[in-house]
Amino acid sequence: MRCKALTRVGKQCSVTSTSNWTDDSGRLISEPLRRGSEFCLIHAKPFCTRTIQVDYKRMVVFILDLETTGVDIAKDRIVEIAAVHSHGDIRMKGECFSTTVSVDPMILKSRGKEAYNVHGITNEEIEQGPTFAEAWIRFLKWVDDIANIEIKTEDSDDEMSTLLEDPVIVLVAHNGFKFDFPLLLCELLRNSISTTIWEQWCFVDTLQVFRSLNEYGCIKLQCTAKDMMIDSGHAHRALDDCIVLWRITNVFAERLGISMKELLSSFSVELDVASSTAQLSMLI
């Protein structure tokens, strides 16, 4: 099998599953190909996706954000997880989830100093948090509880609440495909936690959404919030960033005359677990 990535000059990468080249760390460049991935280690895409058609009326949307010890998805660790349930009716506030996550003190010492200058989460706060495994269990329970509560359907004319049939869980993050989602997958693999649930979910990266609307030159979260005159709260704290992302996405949807769920449904994808795992297993 040959890597399907294109080089900077537009030619297909020459690495095949039989190549014996190694990187500076001694890792085999072709190893992901040997494990079933479509890309070599150089062109690794740790969050591989497939397009999918999603009925927006069945979507249960969760805006997700992470704070970490750095930006290397293989070496860094999550120090905070937060999410906001985006209710179908924008007049109703959804429930929130937020927790710090404890990290090995040695990793925190070697990699966390620069990140602290960004998010401001103290070592004491991090130490008091649950382990990643426990935080993930709590997050899954919260998602499951939300997905199974009674909610009023968007097209219902009466005041009766109805149970959403066959809900589709959709995780939404800004720059999620390159950072939040693969980093979460890394943590799951590192802690030997099952990734099966990810095969049942859908995902949206709002970077793609904002870029497609092409209204602003800068599509970073804080830049877009400033352009829209939306209070960014405590920037780079996970829950505040979730709320800001929810508000921005709602504004975009309102300008198009559609619901936020309808907007996000056009950008929803599903995870190619086998390919992603093959890439990540080499990186970590």
Secondary structure, 3 states (H helix, E strand, C coil): CECCCECCCCCECCCECCCCCECCCCCECCHHHHCCCCCCCCCCCCCCEEECCCCHHHEEEEEEEEEECCCCCCCCCEEEEEEEEECCCCCCCCCEEEEECCCCHHHHHHHCHHHHHHHCCCHHHHHHCCCHHHHHHHHHHHHHHHHCCEECCCCCCCCCCEECCCCEEEEEECCHHHHHHHHHHHHHHHCCCCCHHHHCCEEEEHHHHHHHHCCCCCCCHHHHHHHCCCCCCCCCCHHHHHHHHHHHHHHHHHHHCCCHHHHHHCCCEEECHHHHHHHHHHHC
